[in-house]
């Protein structure tokens, strides 16, 4: 039996006056997957999450979470969703225990044992007021409050922002502790690529409100390659280069670029066709972070998508 | 219901210190009022004043209640934690409302205790305490309602406070503007000039602008708030300064002839002066001439009677202007009256220049109610008065207690304030009707003694607001006759009553405004009751 997508958006748009925060966003997050929504600051990641949870209303388009249209989300659906955002205003006057005790009655699936386990793992002081906790500890308290009821969907909006490495590790471990749970879906927005790479199956890249691509991480890493070659010292590179070559740089005879539509059989032939004098051609895989940087730097100049890429020096 | 109680419990924990303070204030207020019930006059007076200061705290607390209750978990905003929590909206809203009502209920209970301490009936609670004073009324009617409304749509304490203050400023600004535009600003006591009113308006707008800048730009909030604070304090001071310096206050219009017909009493005019000045919609300035008279031979009847007045401007230089309006003036025991002569529409001065009225013997132009234009000199003012004091009738006997209400038909007199000094009782009355033709006496029938009204003025700074309660307000002070030597005691006051007196043949004047005419008509034999 085919599983439903945990999250779906169709032509989702949100404008704040003349600022188009999200433009025609269409993507789906399969149930049970961990999906990373990547993008630079102000790309529209947080707005997308708020739209999904009906915190703000879309200008146009639709979205649904856990099979329920976002506009119709009620407390029954919210009881299955965890939302962790750096922008969330916690009731700072409460202690950790007061906060958890206050939330518990609202969640029928609240797991006291898991809650106690997470408190211990996160080393959270129950009697300490939230306002006296560090930023990292507050984020952990918030995460804990979203994990203790074993949600079906967790939305993590920039969860690593401002956290030190230890706190990040705790955060990721806490999140991963629930990953084994059946049908748990996680949507995480971040520009912290290294951490995301460890967690995610799927990745979507959003830039200036537009989704440039959405695919599995293995597919993404598989089609991006860093290509190095050598040319004659006086030779001019042709002006019309393939559109899937990004970040082309030249230092004397050495030329480096990122091929975002790498195919082992066709790559070398395409290079020689474009630059006949090319020699010592070598390729190497890119990390998700390198791919992110390549796309981010290029996206300011031209529009990018998985099938059509225009590159310029 | 369980979730509602759960939320209420959380909010009570959140606001425990505030609620404790609230209860403390109410207890002090209630106990203080209760203790004053059997005290000696001196201590009673002092303690009453101290207790009355708690009104300010009560109002401040009322101002903060909706904010603290609602904003302990903001109902609006995009970042609130509860937005993504499965908290049923109905439970949340019901919990907030329940807690809010509960906190306010404490105030109601205290008010009942305070009233009970003054031997007032429970029925007086609604009509009495709500109308306890203009300030209290405003707090309950305006501040509370506006606060609740704003608190429900603001997402933070800061935005709530700024929005509420701004709303109040806009309201006051609107009140003044409305009163000026409609010519209904009653400012006999303060006599503000046009300029001082304008200054108040500018000050109000300035404060508002500062707050808006603070709200929207968020730059240098301290400097901006200091500016707003300076404006807040300096505006009334400047306004008062301008008010005092205005030439209308020191007008020297002389009345050369004065006759009292139908009475043997004679009188002289002490200090006629321009008391009000404003422009109507048509841009025509109107001056209300206020004259103070002193009767030299005061018949006994006058103490309880009225003087019927007729004003003429018909001397040299003034072709013809006789006002056809009759006014009923109050007299006090000293034979002093303070009367507003008919409003004259002032068109212009010589050469069309707008010179102050204080310049004597200048040729001025007037227009009467029939749009006839006259010219003349203000120095030639003739006023004739006659006394009509026939058949006085007591229409109300009100126990001399703060909060006591007399109601009959559509008329109502409410003692909103009762201050007792060593030899004087100061009353502040709120009335539902025009009571310019009523006299007030404080009488102790047992002792056969009475306090006469010494001063009588109308305090109506914001008629629309008070109008919403259907009431106007009147301040009275009483004093003893000079030849009486008895002492004012609490016991004396307990037996005393406020007598409201009118006259069977007394008509009252009905004023109506048309486009740009001030029409005065007299309705004869219109019963007051």
Interface residues (C-beta under 8 A of the other chain):
Chain A: X50 X53 X55 X56 X75 X76 X77 X78 X79 X81 X83 X85 X87 X88 X89 X90 X91 X93 X98 X102 X103 X105 X106 X107
Chain B: X2 X3 X6 X10 X13 X14 X73 X74 X77 X78 X79 X80 X81 X83 X84 X85 X86 X87 X88 X89
